[in-house]
Amino acid sequence: MDMKSMKNYLYWLYCQFELITCSYLMEPWEKLLFYTFNITMLVMVLYTAYIFVPVHISTAFQFFLHLFGNQHENTVSIVK
């Protein structure tokens, strides 16, 4: 794919985005607020996923390991 067709494709995607969100009807200052809000929300969702999802996956993994009978190394059963 050459640069001109890539540029046309990206422009086509942008036009599709404007049609889907109806942002082509907005004034420039409204578009600025709309895009700023959307980008801010996207960044916050990605940051939250980056911070919290690994912790939840680790906790769920430890829970299921404990549930299926794997014991932690620090638990020692004393048999006399």
Backbone as JSON Lines, residues from 0, in Angstrom:
{"i":0,"aa":"M","n":[0.85,-1.17,0.0],"ca":[0.0,0.0,0.0],"c":[0.9,1.24,0.0]}
{"i":1,"aa":"D","n":[0.71,2.1,-0.96],"ca":[1.54,3.3,-1.01],"c":[0.96,4.39,-0.11]}
{"i":2,"aa":"M","n":[1.71,5.47,0.03],"ca":[1.34,6.52,0.98],"c":[0.06,7.25,0.58]}
{"i":3,"aa":"K","n":[-0.14,7.43,-0.73],"ca":[-1.33,8.15,-1.16],"c":[-2.6,7.36,-0.85]}
{"i":4,"aa":"S","n":[-2.57,6.07,-1.11],"ca":[-3.76,5.27,-0.81],"c":[-3.96,5.13,0.7]}
{"i":5,"aa":"M","n":[-2.86,5.1,1.47],"ca":[-2.98,5.07,2.93],"c":[-3.6,6.36,3.44]}
{"i":6,"aa":"K","n":[-3.18,7.48,2.87],"ca":[-3.74,8.77,3.25],"c":[-5.23,8.82,2.92]}
{"i":7,"aa":"N","n":[-5.6,8.33,1.75],"ca":[-7.01,8.31,1.36],"c":[-7.82,7.39,2.27]}
{"i":8,"aa":"Y","n":[-7.24,6.27,2.65],"ca":[-7.93,5.33,3.53],"c":[-8.15,5.94,4.92]}
{"i":9,"aa":"L","n":[-7.12,6.6,5.46],"ca":[-7.27,7.25,6.77],"c":[-8.31,8.38,6.71]}
{"i":10,"aa":"Y","n":[-8.31,9.12,5.61],"ca":[-9.31,10.16,5.45],"c":[-10.71,9.55,5.37]}
{"i":11,"aa":"W","n":[-10.85,8.41,4.67],"ca":[-12.13,7.72,4.58],"c":[-12.58,7.25,5.97]}
{"i":12,"aa":"L","n":[-11.65,6.71,6.77],"ca":[-11.99,6.3,8.14],"c":[-12.44,7.49,8.97]}
{"i":13,"aa":"Y","n":[-11.76,8.62,8.81],"ca":[-12.15,9.82,9.55],"c":[-13.55,10.27,9.15]}
{"i":14,"aa":"C","n":[-13.85,10.23,7.85],"ca":[-15.19,10.61,7.38],"c":[-16.24,9.65,7.94]}
{"i":15,"aa":"Q","n":[-15.94,8.37,7.98],"ca":[-16.86,7.4,8.56],"c":[-17.1,7.69,10.04]}
{"i":16,"aa":"F","n":[-16.03,8.03,10.75],"ca":[-16.16,8.36,12.17],"c":[-17.05,9.58,12.35]}
{"i":17,"aa":"E","n":[-16.86,10.59,11.52],"ca":[-17.7,11.78,11.63],"c":[-19.16,11.47,11.31]}
{"i":18,"aa":"L","n":[-19.39,10.6,10.35],"ca":[-20.77,10.23,10.02],"c":[-21.43,9.43,11.14]}
{"i":19,"aa":"I","n":[-20.68,8.51,11.72],"ca":[-21.24,7.67,12.77],"c":[-21.55,8.49,14.02]}
{"i":20,"aa":"T","n":[-20.66,9.4,14.37],"ca":[-20.86,10.2,15.59],"c":[-21.64,11.48,15.34]}
{"i":21,"aa":"C","n":[-21.98,11.74,14.08],"ca":[-22.68,12.97,13.69],"c":[-21.89,14.22,14.06]}
{"i":22,"aa":"S","n":[-20.6,14.1,14.17],"ca":[-19.79,15.27,14.53],"c":[-19.58,16.21,13.35]}
{"i":23,"aa":"Y","n":[-19.93,15.79,12.14],"ca":[-19.81,16.69,11.0],"c":[-20.83,17.83,11.09]}
{"i":24,"aa":"L","n":[-21.84,17.67,11.95],"ca":[-22.84,18.72,12.13],"c":[-22.41,19.77,13.16]}
{"i":25,"aa":"M","n":[-21.35,19.49,13.88],"ca":[-20.94,20.37,14.97],"c":[-20.09,21.53,14.46]}
{"i":26,"aa":"E","n":[-20.11,22.59,15.24],"ca":[-19.21,23.71,14.97],"c":[-17.81,23.33,15.45]}
{"i":27,"aa":"P","n":[-16.8,24.06,14.99],"ca":[-15.42,23.69,15.37],"c":[-15.17,23.65,16.87]}
{"i":28,"aa":"W","n":[-15.73,24.59,17.62],"ca":[-15.5,24.57,19.06],"c":[-16.22,23.39,19.72]}
{"i":29,"aa":"E","n":[-17.36,22.99,19.17],"ca":[-18.06,21.83,19.7],"c":[-17.29,20.54,19.39]}
{"i":30,"aa":"K","n":[-16.71,20.48,18.19],"ca":[-15.88,19.33,17.84],"c":[-14.7,19.22,18.78]}
{"i":31,"aa":"L","n":[-14.09,20.35,19.08],"ca":[-12.93,20.34,19.99],"c":[-13.32,19.79,21.35]}
{"i":32,"aa":"L","n":[-14.42,20.25,21.9],"ca":[-14.89,19.73,23.19],"c":[-15.25,18.25,23.1]}
{"i":33,"aa":"F","n":[-15.93,17.86,22.05],"ca":[-16.36,16.48,21.86],"c":[-15.15,15.55,21.75]}
{"i":34,"aa":"Y","n":[-14.18,15.91,20.91],"ca":[-12.99,15.06,20.74],"c":[-12.13,15.05,22.01]}
{"i":35,"aa":"T","n":[-12.04,16.18,22.68],"ca":[-11.26,16.23,23.92],"c":[-11.88,15.32,24.98]}
{"i":36,"aa":"F","n":[-13.19,15.38,25.11],"ca":[-13.88,14.52,26.07],"c":[-13.68,13.04,25.73]}
{"i":37,"aa":"N","n":[-13.86,12.69,24.45],"ca":[-13.72,11.3,24.04],"c":[-12.3,10.78,24.22]}
{"i":38,"aa":"I","n":[-11.32,11.57,23.89],"ca":[-9.92,11.15,24.05],"c":[-9.58,11.01,25.52]}
{"i":39,"aa":"T","n":[-10.08,11.94,26.34],"ca":[-9.84,11.86,27.78],"c":[-10.45,10.59,28.36]}
{"i":40,"aa":"M","n":[-11.66,10.27,27.98],"ca":[-12.31,9.05,28.48],"c":[-11.56,7.8,28.01]}
{"i":41,"aa":"L","n":[-11.11,7.79,26.77],"ca":[-10.36,6.64,26.26],"c":[-9.06,6.45,27.02]}
{"i":42,"aa":"V","n":[-8.35,7.54,27.28],"ca":[-7.09,7.46,28.03],"c":[-7.34,6.97,29.45]}
{"i":43,"aa":"M","n":[-8.41,7.44,30.08],"ca":[-8.72,7.0,31.44],"c":[-9.08,5.52,31.48]}
{"i":44,"aa":"V","n":[-9.82,5.03,30.5],"ca":[-10.17,3.61,30.46],"c":[-8.92,2.76,30.24]}
{"i":45,"aa":"L","n":[-8.05,3.18,29.33],"ca":[-6.82,2.43,29.08],"c":[-5.9,2.42,30.3]}
{"i":46,"aa":"Y","n":[-5.79,3.56,30.99],"ca":[-4.97,3.63,32.19],"c":[-5.52,2.72,33.29]}
{"i":47,"aa":"T","n":[-6.84,2.78,33.47],"ca":[-7.46,1.93,34.49],"c":[-7.26,0.46,34.17]}
{"i":48,"aa":"A","n":[-7.42,0.1,32.91],"ca":[-7.19,-1.3,32.52],"c":[-5.74,-1.69,32.75]}
{"i":49,"aa":"Y","n":[-4.82,-0.8,32.46],"ca":[-3.39,-1.1,32.63],"c":[-3.05,-1.29,34.1]}
{"i":50,"aa":"I","n":[-3.67,-0.52,34.97],"ca":[-3.35,-0.57,36.4],"c":[-4.09,-1.71,37.11]}
{"i":51,"aa":"F","n":[-5.39,-1.87,36.87],"ca":[-6.19,-2.75,37.69],"c":[-6.4,-4.15,37.13]}
{"i":52,"aa":"V","n":[-6.4,-4.33,35.83],"ca":[-6.67,-5.65,35.27],"c":[-5.61,-6.67,35.68]}
{"i":53,"aa":"P","n":[-4.31,-6.37,35.63],"ca":[-3.33,-7.37,36.07],"c":[-3.51,-7.78,37.54]}
{"i":54,"aa":"V","n":[-3.88,-6.83,38.39],"ca":[-4.09,-7.15,39.8],"c":[-5.27,-8.11,39.95]}
{"i":55,"aa":"H","n":[-6.35,-7.85,39.23],"ca":[-7.53,-8.73,39.32],"c":[-7.23,-10.11,38.74]}
{"i":56,"aa":"I","n":[-6.48,-10.17,37.66],"ca":[-6.13,-11.46,37.08],"c":[-5.26,-12.25,38.05]}
{"i":57,"aa":"S","n":[-4.3,-11.59,38.69],"ca":[-3.44,-12.25,39.66],"c":[-4.24,-12.76,40.85]}
{"i":58,"aa":"T","n":[-5.15,-11.95,41.35],"ca":[-5.99,-12.36,42.48],"c":[-6.88,-13.54,42.1]}
{"i":59,"aa":"A","n":[-7.48,-13.49,40.92],"ca":[-8.32,-14.6,40.48],"c":[-7.49,-15.86,40.29]}
{"i":60,"aa":"F","n":[-6.29,-15.74,39.76],"ca":[-5.42,-16.9,39.57],"c":[-5.06,-17.53,40.91]}
{"i":61,"aa":"Q","n":[-4.71,-16.71,41.9],"ca":[-4.4,-17.23,43.23],"c":[-5.63,-17.89,43.86]}
{"i":62,"aa":"F","n":[-6.8,-17.31,43.67],"ca":[-8.03,-17.88,44.21],"c":[-8.29,-19.26,43.64]}
{"i":63,"aa":"F","n":[-8.17,-19.38,42.31],"ca":[-8.43,-20.67,41.68],"c":[-7.37,-21.7,42.02]}
{"i":64,"aa":"L","n":[-6.12,-21.27,42.18],"ca":[-5.09,-22.21,42.62],"c":[-5.42,-22.74,44.02]}
{"i":65,"aa":"H","n":[-5.85,-21.85,44.9],"ca":[-6.22,-22.26,46.25],"c":[-7.47,-23.14,46.22]}
{"i":66,"aa":"L","n":[-8.4,-22.81,45.34],"ca":[-9.64,-23.55,45.25],"c":[-9.41,-24.98,44.76]}
{"i":67,"aa":"F","n":[-8.49,-25.18,43.85],"ca":[-8.23,-26.51,43.3],"c":[-7.17,-27.28,44.07]}
{"i":68,"aa":"G","n":[-6.76,-26.79,45.22],"ca":[-5.94,-27.58,46.11],"c":[-4.46,-27.26,46.14]}
{"i":69,"aa":"N","n":[-3.97,-26.39,45.31],"ca":[-2.56,-26.01,45.42],"c":[-2.39,-25.15,46.66]}
{"i":70,"aa":"Q","n":[-1.45,-25.52,47.5],"ca":[-1.21,-24.74,48.7],"c":[0.01,-23.87,48.48]}
{"i":71,"aa":"H","n":[0.04,-22.77,49.16],"ca":[1.18,-21.86,49.08],"c":[2.4,-22.52,49.71]}
{"i":72,"aa":"E","n":[3.57,-22.07,49.31],"ca":[4.8,-22.65,49.84],"c":[5.0,-22.31,51.32]}
{"i":73,"aa":"N","n":[4.43,-21.23,51.79],"ca":[4.66,-20.82,53.16],"c":[3.76,-21.55,54.15]}
{"i":74,"aa":"T","n":[2.8,-22.36,53.68],"ca":[1.96,-23.14,54.6],"c":[2.6,-24.51,54.77]}
{"i":75,"aa":"V","n":[2.9,-24.82,55.99],"ca":[3.57,-26.09,56.28],"c":[2.67,-26.87,57.22]}
{"i":76,"aa":"S","n":[2.38,-28.1,56.85],"ca":[1.58,-28.93,57.76],"c":[2.55,-29.69,58.67]}
{"i":77,"aa":"I","n":[2.29,-29.64,59.95],"ca":[3.16,-30.3,60.93],"c":[2.52,-31.62,61.3]}
{"i":78,"aa":"V","n":[3.24,-32.68,61.02],"ca":[2.74,-34.03,61.33],"c":[3.71,-34.64,62.32]}
{"i":79,"aa":"K","n":[3.19,-35.1,63.48],"ca":[4.04,-35.72,64.49],"c":[3.78,-37.18,64.57]}
